[in-house]
Amino acid sequence: EVVDRPQLPDGRPATFWAITDDTNELVEVDTLSGEVLGRYGGWGEPDAECAAADDCTPPRITDVEIGADGRLWVSDCCDAAGSSTFIVEPGAQFDPESTPRIDGRSASVSPNGQLVAVVVGEDKIEIRETGNEPDQPPLTTYDLPEDPNTAPAFFGPVAWFDDTTLVLTGTVETSSLLLLDISDAANPTVVGEPSGGVLPFVGSAVRSDGTVVVAAFAIDFDKPGNGSVMGWAYEVDPSTGIGERIDDVDLAGVELPENFSDLDYDASGNHLITGSRTGEVTWSGAGESGTLGEGFIAVAW
């Protein structure tokens, strides 16, 4: 069932969801004030054994997706089961011990709310019906071809172009953009390399006019500290795969935040929210823009 979320007079969602950069918690944030309205849990502090080990990286939640029914799809990295996506009911707390989960990361829910796609491992996309129980098999899968001339090294984030077509982004050796019709999951269309084939994608979203917006990053070794991550965006025509890099301005004529990496459109496809590795959250749309808050590593609305 599709849930109507409260909106501001300008059409933006009244709240957004995020993951805090200090406590690694799932939170709901007021769009106007940037105030955290509710805290919904996380993995918590690592156990004593992991904390004492030099080679132990405690699991953390890494991204969040909102379904049309109000459920949250929260991905982590990396617990004993590998990356998982947890299905958090509206108003419920995230609990890694009891919250239902499926395999995979970077969850993306179709516009009609009926399907969810996740990246499993580095080389598989699973598409599931959101109404099914987590232990039921996926509706369909797409495995990355082994031919390096036609496939990226592994999958980056995914987004829905429409209710039956996925936008797949590859990363590392080949920054490919692929369109996948779920009725023919074995044969995606490779539409191009909008970043020139060298910049790995870290985010993707689809605007209301069908333009695919992908975020890529590169290491800027000229910056102090050697290795500051720079975020770049590309507007992509899905019919041709041709991407135009947005160097100085984003879709609303606003400068992109430094180190931006995460991006998401609201249900209308008109309002873009962006997160950054510095913790800053911004928005743009309909010729307007602004800062929403600071201290968050992943965002969605």
Secondary structure, DSSP 8 states (H G I E B T S, - for coil): ------B-TTS-BSEEEEEETTT--EEEEETTT--EEEE-----S--HHHHH-TT----EEEEEEE-TTS-EEEEEE-BTTBSEEEEE-TT----TTTS-EEE-EEEEE-TTSSEEEEEETTTEEEEEETTS-TTS--SEEEE--S-TTTS-SEEEEEEEEETTEEEEEEETT---EEEEEGGGTT--EEEE-TTTT-S-EEEEEE-TTS-EEEEEEEEETTSTTS-EEEEEEEEEETTTTEEEEESS--TTS----TTEEEEEE-TTS--EEEEETTSEEEEEETTEEEEEEESEEEEE-
